[in-house]
Amino acid sequence: MEAKLKLFVLVGPPSIGKTCWVDDHQPDAFLVSRDDCVDAVRQPLGLRYSDMFSPQNLSRFRKDIDSLFRENVRYALESERDIVVDMTNMGVKARRRALGIIRGREAEFEKVAVIFDHRGKEKLVWESVQHRAVRLNDKFVPYGILQDMFQRFEVPTVAEGFDRIITADTTKAIGA
């Protein structure tokens, strides 16, 4: 029997090490990232990542970003490679959308949630977000938005449709 493809749904706040985990553990997987779609829209216009989230720009560019995301998902499925959904996916609803990218092909994939547990490490995550923003001179996430993400976090469960749930080591990214 041929091995199943894997769909990895990453779960964790910004700057906790999700993309580093992909580089270290799934470098050959097809990466589905909304951030990449935002970058593809903003860079030709000379806009910063942070600029894209003003109410005016959100409404102006949402359709372009969504279209690129759907196209990226299509390419991921056509690639016949493992897929990583690299987004925060903090709640059940977001993870349902992430799992939905393989709708109709669920039997072909092992579905794995990868938790980057921030609980008890909120201060370190905030410091990591700030450090990244300074390093990139961009991608600043306001503290209130990060707090909202922390509060909305729901621990993934098998009942959501995952075959496995694993916890990633966040030491490399935030030191804990």
FIDONU-529600 format. One record per residue: y, z, x of N, C-alpha, C in turn; residue number from 1; residue in three letters. Coordinates in Angstrom, 3 decimals. Each point is the difference from the previous one (the first is absolute). Example, Ala and Ser with C-alpha at 12.3 -4.5 7.8 and 13.67 -1.06 7.14 Angstrom:
BEGIN
n_c2 n_c3 n_c1 ca_c2 ca_c3 ca_c1 c_c2 c_c3 c_c1 resi resn
-5.690 7.800 13.190 1.190 0.000 -0.890 1.200 0.000 0.900 1 ALA
1.050 -0.720 -0.350 1.190 0.060 0.820 1.090 0.730 -0.770 2 SER
//
This chain:
BEGIN
n_c2 n_c3 n_c1 ca_c2 ca_c3 ca_c1 c_c2 c_c3 c_c1 resi resn
-1.189 0.000 0.843 1.189 0.000 -0.843 1.246 0.000 0.884 1 MET
0.947 -0.829 -0.347 1.242 -0.108 0.761 0.862 1.241 -0.236 2 GLU
0.643 0.474 1.063 0.866 1.166 -0.111 1.196 -0.319 -0.890 3 ALA
0.425 1.002 -0.765 1.160 -0.165 -0.858 1.269 -0.028 0.832 4 LYS
0.969 -0.710 -0.521 1.348 0.096 0.553 0.549 1.370 -0.383 5 LEU
1.040 0.421 0.693 0.604 1.292 -0.305 1.455 -0.199 -0.414 6 LYS
0.401 0.779 -0.994 1.395 0.095 -0.398 0.438 1.423 0.317 7 LEU
0.919 0.124 0.943 0.546 1.301 0.373 1.349 0.171 -0.685 8 PHE
0.145 1.045 -0.785 1.265 0.316 -0.651 0.560 1.221 0.716 9 VAL
1.090 -0.202 0.751 0.610 1.088 0.751 0.869 0.836 -0.933 10 LEU
-0.054 1.321 0.184 0.698 0.924 -0.882 0.767 1.005 0.848 11 VAL
1.323 -0.109 0.000 0.798 0.962 0.749 1.459 -0.414 0.050 12 GLY
0.863 0.955 0.289 1.436 -0.287 0.041 0.372 -0.872 1.191 13 PRO
1.235 -0.479 0.034 0.453 -0.803 1.139 -0.086 0.787 1.311 14 PRO
-0.224 -0.713 1.074 0.042 0.544 1.372 -1.054 1.061 0.293 15 SER
-1.112 -0.056 -0.700 -1.066 0.975 0.261 -1.132 -0.616 0.818 16 ILE
0.102 -1.310 0.293 -0.992 -0.617 0.870 -0.913 -1.020 -0.648 17 GLY
0.349 -0.477 -1.188 -0.876 -0.952 -0.688 -0.171 -1.294 0.794 18 LYS
1.095 -0.589 0.434 -0.082 -1.264 0.743 -0.671 0.210 1.353 19 THR
0.251 1.126 0.643 -0.693 0.324 1.267 -1.506 0.094 -0.233 20 CYS
-0.401 0.584 -1.131 -1.420 0.111 -0.318 -0.615 -1.389 -0.117 21 TRP
0.707 -0.908 -0.657 -0.501 -1.371 -0.138 -0.198 -0.604 1.389 22 VAL
1.009 0.123 0.863 -0.088 -0.546 1.360 -1.192 0.572 0.753 23 ASP
-0.268 1.282 -0.186 -1.082 0.670 0.729 -1.379 -0.199 -0.613 24 ASP
-0.071 -0.117 -1.334 -1.308 0.020 -0.677 -0.377 -1.299 -0.716 25 HIS
0.974 -0.800 -0.376 -0.284 -1.229 -0.747 0.871 -1.161 0.486 26 GLN
0.037 -0.253 1.309 0.924 -1.021 0.522 -0.298 -1.420 -0.488 27 PRO
-1.224 -0.262 -0.450 -0.360 -1.354 -0.440 0.065 -0.173 -1.513 28 ASP
0.342 1.076 -0.707 0.087 -0.081 -1.462 1.250 -0.776 -0.405 29 ALA
-0.010 -0.516 -1.203 1.172 -0.683 -0.547 0.912 1.084 -0.576 30 PHE
1.211 0.067 0.493 0.945 1.037 -0.399 0.843 -0.470 -1.173 31 LEU
-0.029 0.763 -1.073 0.855 -0.255 -1.158 1.042 1.117 -0.001 32 VAL
1.252 -0.394 0.257 1.070 0.977 0.156 1.248 -0.480 -0.712 33 SER
0.495 0.803 -0.908 1.246 -0.348 -0.692 1.165 -0.008 0.994 34 ARG
-0.045 0.887 0.991 1.054 0.021 1.024 0.102 -1.351 0.704 35 ASP
-1.142 -0.627 0.274 0.022 -1.322 0.643 0.687 -1.031 -0.888 36 ASP
-0.203 0.109 -1.305 0.638 -0.926 -0.936 1.508 0.251 -0.057 37 CYS
0.390 1.265 0.012 1.425 0.343 0.036 0.626 -0.586 1.267 38 VAL
-0.682 0.174 1.129 0.516 -0.537 1.271 0.145 -1.516 -0.048 39 ASP
-0.962 -0.685 -0.595 0.046 -1.466 -0.069 1.183 -0.489 -0.829 40 ALA
0.409 0.775 -0.993 1.146 -0.377 -0.829 1.310 0.381 0.689 41 VAL
0.052 1.167 0.601 1.270 0.514 0.526 0.419 -0.610 1.329 42 ARG
-0.951 -0.242 0.895 0.346 -0.437 1.355 0.795 -1.302 0.045 43 GLN
-0.393 -1.039 -0.744 0.804 -1.238 0.049 1.435 0.189 -0.514 44 PRO
0.207 1.055 -0.795 1.326 0.262 -0.564 0.814 0.955 0.877 45 LEU
-0.622 0.487 1.069 0.697 0.924 0.886 0.182 1.388 -0.602 46 GLY
-0.805 0.344 -0.989 0.083 1.320 -0.624 -0.947 0.974 0.677 47 LEU
0.366 1.253 -0.030 -0.892 1.046 0.519 -0.972 0.400 -1.101 48 ARG
-1.112 0.561 0.403 -1.000 0.461 -0.955 0.639 0.953 -1.004 49 TYR
0.774 0.942 0.508 0.635 1.002 -0.856 0.949 -0.638 -1.016 50 SER
0.629 -1.118 0.349 0.922 -0.693 -0.910 -0.718 -0.527 -1.242 51 ASP
-1.277 -0.272 0.130 -0.750 -0.631 -1.084 -0.196 0.927 -1.203 52 MET
0.267 1.280 0.174 -0.294 0.955 -1.062 1.229 0.476 -0.752 53 PHE
1.128 -0.676 0.209 1.153 0.275 -0.859 -0.344 -0.577 -1.371 54 SER
0.541 0.584 -1.073 -0.323 -0.533 -1.345 0.296 -1.495 -0.125 55 PRO
1.084 -0.463 0.583 0.366 -1.423 -0.084 -1.052 -0.869 0.693 56 GLN
-0.395 0.376 1.218 -0.968 -0.799 0.739 -1.399 0.110 -0.579 57 ASN
-0.346 1.164 -0.529 -1.317 0.138 -0.620 -0.163 -1.010 -1.128 58 LEU
0.986 -0.061 -0.872 -0.125 -0.940 -1.116 0.115 -1.444 0.479 59 SER
0.804 -0.236 1.014 0.208 -1.358 0.509 -1.242 -0.572 0.676 60 ARG
-0.740 0.838 0.746 -1.097 -0.505 0.822 -1.402 0.386 -0.470 61 PHE
-0.102 0.793 -1.050 -1.318 0.485 -0.449 -0.962 -1.144 -0.290 62 ARG
0.450 -1.049 -0.679 -0.893 -1.113 -0.344 -0.529 -0.692 1.257 63 LYS
0.868 -0.195 0.994 -0.433 -0.637 1.246 -1.031 0.864 0.717 64 ASP
0.254 1.286 0.053 -0.918 0.927 0.665 -1.334 0.032 -0.746 65 ILE
0.056 0.111 -1.320 -1.230 0.027 -0.803 -0.800 -1.289 0.167 66 ASP
0.687 -1.131 0.043 -0.669 -1.280 0.174 -0.706 -0.069 1.355 67 SER
0.685 0.422 1.053 -0.624 0.030 1.330 -1.188 0.945 0.034 68 LEU
0.119 1.134 -0.677 -1.099 0.962 -0.030 -1.225 -0.621 -0.669 69 PHE
0.199 -0.651 -1.155 -1.133 -0.649 -0.699 -0.634 -1.078 0.875 70 ARG
0.834 -0.744 0.707 -0.506 -1.041 0.901 -0.814 0.625 1.137 71 GLU
0.482 1.106 0.531 -0.696 0.713 1.071 -1.367 0.492 -0.492 72 ASN
-0.038 0.506 -1.218 -1.265 0.464 -0.584 -0.974 -1.169 -0.129 73 VAL
0.507 -1.143 -0.458 -0.869 -1.188 -0.137 -0.587 -0.391 1.354 74 ARG
0.853 -0.022 1.027 -0.483 -0.329 1.347 -1.027 1.024 0.480 75 TYR
0.228 1.258 -0.317 -0.939 1.053 0.402 -1.377 -0.264 -0.595 76 ALA
-0.031 -0.330 -1.281 -1.277 -0.256 -0.662 -0.670 -1.256 0.548 77 LEU
0.779 -1.022 0.294 -0.552 -1.236 0.560 -0.508 0.187 1.423 78 GLU
0.491 1.003 0.701 -0.350 0.195 1.408 -1.447 0.448 0.202 79 SER
-0.594 0.592 -1.057 -1.364 0.522 0.104 -0.111 1.049 1.113 80 GLU
1.081 0.737 0.222 0.025 1.095 0.982 0.215 1.305 -0.743 81 ARG
-0.259 1.100 0.704 0.372 1.294 -0.556 1.499 -0.026 -0.265 82 ASP
0.434 0.769 -0.999 1.405 0.033 -0.393 0.505 1.440 0.092 83 ILE
1.218 0.157 0.520 0.662 1.301 0.028 1.285 -0.102 -0.814 84 VAL
0.151 0.877 -0.979 1.236 0.083 -0.775 0.837 1.114 0.635 85 VAL
0.991 -0.413 0.774 0.840 0.922 0.771 1.301 0.250 -0.753 86 ASP
-0.086 0.957 -0.929 1.155 0.439 -0.790 -0.184 1.501 -0.214 87 MET
0.962 0.658 -0.621 -0.130 1.456 -0.148 -1.097 0.380 -0.994 88 THR
-0.131 -0.695 -1.118 -1.082 0.236 -0.969 -0.204 1.483 -0.311 89 ASN
1.098 0.710 -0.236 -0.052 1.456 -0.167 -0.589 0.468 -1.332 90 MET
0.027 -0.847 -1.013 -0.501 0.403 -1.303 -1.121 -0.890 -0.504 91 GLY
-0.647 0.460 -1.051 -1.114 -0.726 -0.601 0.436 -1.396 -0.436 92 VAL
1.166 -0.112 -0.626 0.481 -1.296 -0.498 0.157 -1.007 1.143 93 LYS
0.584 0.424 1.108 0.178 -0.895 1.157 -1.351 -0.419 0.565 94 ALA
-0.928 0.923 0.069 -1.331 -0.332 0.529 -0.762 -0.917 -0.947 95 ARG
0.227 0.138 -1.292 -0.624 -0.904 -0.967 0.485 -1.428 0.254 96 ARG
1.316 -0.154 0.274 0.525 -1.330 0.333 -0.614 -0.508 1.302 97 ARG
-0.155 0.886 0.987 -0.591 -0.403 1.282 -1.443 -0.463 -0.198 98 ALA
-0.768 0.741 -0.765 -1.383 -0.395 -0.273 -0.044 -1.292 -0.819 99 LEU
1.035 -0.234 -0.782 0.063 -1.187 -0.849 0.070 -1.307 0.765 100 GLY
0.321 0.046 1.278 0.097 -1.254 0.748 -1.358 -0.690 0.149 101 ILE
-1.079 0.753 -0.187 -1.333 -0.614 0.090 -0.635 -0.177 -1.382 102 ILE
0.826 0.085 -1.044 -0.500 -0.133 -1.379 -0.869 -1.248 -0.118 103 ARG
-1.174 0.206 -0.580 -0.947 -1.096 -0.170 -0.957 -0.149 1.177 104 GLY
0.323 0.669 1.098 -0.863 -0.084 1.189 -0.381 1.401 0.501 105 ARG
0.127 0.979 -0.868 -0.256 1.390 0.389 -1.366 0.211 0.649 106 GLU
-1.017 -0.683 -0.493 -1.359 0.187 0.519 -0.142 -0.464 1.443 107 ALA
0.923 -0.842 0.461 -0.052 -0.508 1.379 0.595 0.967 1.018 108 GLU
0.660 1.046 -0.489 0.739 0.898 0.890 -0.443 1.448 -0.126 109 PHE
-0.069 0.659 1.160 -0.063 1.452 0.015 1.453 0.459 -0.026 110 GLU
0.321 0.884 -0.926 1.380 0.438 -0.193 0.184 1.377 0.632 111 LYS
0.883 0.061 1.005 0.177 1.219 0.786 1.452 0.456 -0.069 112 VAL
0.208 1.230 -0.449 1.335 0.611 0.061 0.102 0.717 1.340 113 ALA
1.104 -0.212 0.689 0.245 0.672 1.281 1.225 0.889 -0.191 114 VAL
-0.235 1.299 -0.014 1.071 0.969 -0.255 0.650 0.421 1.317 115 ILE
1.318 -0.059 0.022 0.804 0.527 1.094 0.678 1.224 -0.582 116 PHE
-0.682 1.123 0.121 0.404 1.212 -0.716 1.261 0.612 0.608 117 ASP
1.033 0.047 -0.800 1.293 0.522 0.440 0.198 1.459 -0.392 118 HIS
-0.857 0.523 -0.850 0.201 1.345 -0.544 0.012 1.037 1.118 119 ARG
1.084 0.762 0.037 0.194 0.986 1.053 0.634 -0.597 1.248 120 GLY
0.230 -1.305 -0.018 0.573 -0.701 1.156 1.294 -0.724 -0.378 121 LYS
0.591 0.362 -1.130 1.170 -0.710 -0.514 1.142 -0.059 1.012 122 GLU
0.238 1.104 0.692 1.088 0.020 0.981 -0.274 -0.996 1.129 123 LYS
-1.233 -0.084 0.451 -0.363 -0.943 1.063 0.126 -1.452 -0.483 124 LEU
-0.356 -0.246 -1.252 0.148 -1.350 -0.554 1.482 -0.365 -0.052 125 VAL
0.839 0.926 -0.477 1.442 -0.245 -0.061 0.550 -0.313 1.392 126 TRP
-0.416 0.755 1.000 0.451 -0.252 1.373 -0.474 -1.371 0.486 127 GLU
-1.213 -0.381 -0.370 -0.535 -1.311 0.380 0.786 -1.128 -0.671 128 SER
0.362 0.187 -1.264 0.806 -0.989 -0.722 1.348 -0.169 0.699 129 VAL
0.617 1.109 0.359 1.304 -0.053 0.677 -0.125 -0.676 1.367 130 GLN
-1.037 0.349 0.741 -0.204 -0.590 1.321 -0.175 -1.513 -0.101 131 HIS
-0.814 -0.434 -0.976 -0.216 -1.438 -0.192 1.312 -0.695 -0.350 132 ARG
0.794 0.608 -0.867 1.275 -0.604 -0.407 0.933 -0.170 1.197 133 ALA
0.017 0.981 0.884 0.843 -0.092 1.197 -0.552 -1.066 0.941 134 VAL
-1.311 0.030 0.226 -0.642 -0.954 0.909 0.219 -1.445 -0.444 135 ARG
-0.116 -0.245 -1.299 0.131 -1.356 -0.540 1.430 -0.337 -0.422 136 LEU
0.842 1.028 -0.024 1.344 -0.141 -0.573 -0.112 -0.578 -1.408 137 ASN
-0.996 0.462 -0.728 -0.278 -0.502 -1.342 -1.116 0.863 -0.603 138 ASP
-0.406 -0.354 -1.194 -1.102 0.645 -0.718 0.231 1.492 -0.226 139 LYS
1.227 0.354 -0.299 0.285 1.391 -0.326 -0.430 0.271 -1.432 140 PHE
-0.753 1.054 -0.198 -0.424 0.422 -1.332 0.724 1.316 -0.291 141 VAL
0.863 0.032 -1.013 0.710 1.240 -0.318 -0.968 1.148 -0.300 142 PRO
0.414 1.199 0.368 -0.848 1.179 -0.165 -0.435 0.174 -1.458 143 TYR
0.892 -0.254 -0.947 -0.336 0.161 -1.413 -1.132 -0.928 -0.432 144 GLY
0.002 -1.209 0.511 -1.065 -0.954 -0.337 -1.322 0.459 0.607 145 ILE
0.055 0.488 1.230 -1.207 0.509 0.644 -0.537 1.218 -0.765 146 LEU
0.903 0.891 -0.405 -0.411 1.171 -0.792 -0.676 -0.435 -1.301 147 GLN
0.565 -1.018 -0.639 -0.583 -0.515 -1.234 -1.413 -0.527 0.250 148 ASP
-0.191 -0.699 1.121 -1.339 -0.492 0.352 -0.972 1.168 0.178 149 MET
0.449 1.023 0.711 -0.854 1.175 0.217 -0.420 0.603 -1.344 150 PHE
0.955 0.104 -0.924 -0.286 0.628 -1.292 -0.895 -0.873 -0.880 151 GLN
0.091 -1.316 0.149 -0.814 -0.914 -0.812 -1.417 -0.178 0.539 152 ARG
-0.277 0.512 1.195 -1.305 -0.207 0.620 -1.121 0.545 -0.879 153 PHE
-0.999 -0.851 -0.202 -1.222 0.384 -0.694 -1.153 -0.339 0.933 154 GLU
-0.880 0.941 0.222 -1.139 -0.206 0.894 -0.913 -1.070 -0.608 155 VAL
-0.338 -1.037 0.769 -0.910 -1.030 -0.513 -1.381 0.575 -0.341 156 PRO
-0.613 -0.597 -1.003 -1.341 0.426 -0.415 -0.912 -1.208 -0.177 157 THR
-1.275 0.252 0.031 -0.995 -1.041 -0.240 0.153 -0.548 -1.423 158 VAL
0.434 0.849 -0.924 0.177 -0.423 -1.393 1.020 -1.142 -0.136 159 ALA
0.889 -0.145 0.973 0.980 -1.091 -0.022 -0.643 -1.355 0.302 160 GLU
-1.212 0.036 0.562 -0.683 -1.246 0.337 -0.335 -0.147 1.470 161 GLY
0.250 1.040 0.769 -0.317 -0.049 1.434 -1.473 0.329 0.231 162 PHE
-0.586 -0.696 0.977 -1.371 0.299 0.407 -0.024 1.128 1.018 163 ASP
1.052 0.051 0.813 0.119 1.040 1.036 1.451 0.421 0.121 164 ARG
0.182 1.249 0.405 1.337 0.521 0.287 -0.078 0.686 1.344 165 ILE
0.855 -0.436 0.927 0.003 0.593 1.325 1.412 0.504 0.312 166 ILE
0.070 0.935 0.911 1.290 0.541 0.427 0.279 -0.431 1.429 167 THR
1.161 -0.599 0.198 0.383 -0.482 1.321 0.653 1.123 0.800 168 ALA
-0.132 -0.095 1.292 0.660 0.941 0.907 1.448 -0.425 0.154 169 ASP
0.928 0.897 -0.282 1.433 -0.318 0.087 0.626 0.479 1.307 170 THR
-0.803 0.529 0.902 0.515 0.574 1.238 0.811 -0.998 0.821 171 THR
-0.491 -1.217 0.124 0.682 -1.006 0.817 1.415 -0.275 -0.511 172 LYS
0.166 -0.031 -1.305 1.296 -0.366 -0.578 0.965 1.169 -0.121 173 ALA
-0.498 1.161 -0.437 0.916 1.107 -0.269 -0.323 1.260 0.789 174 ILE
-1.041 -0.040 0.791 -0.332 1.162 0.823 -0.806 1.081 -0.703 175 GLY
-0.461 -0.278 -1.217 -0.811 1.014 -0.694 -0.946 -0.675 -0.980 176 ALA
//
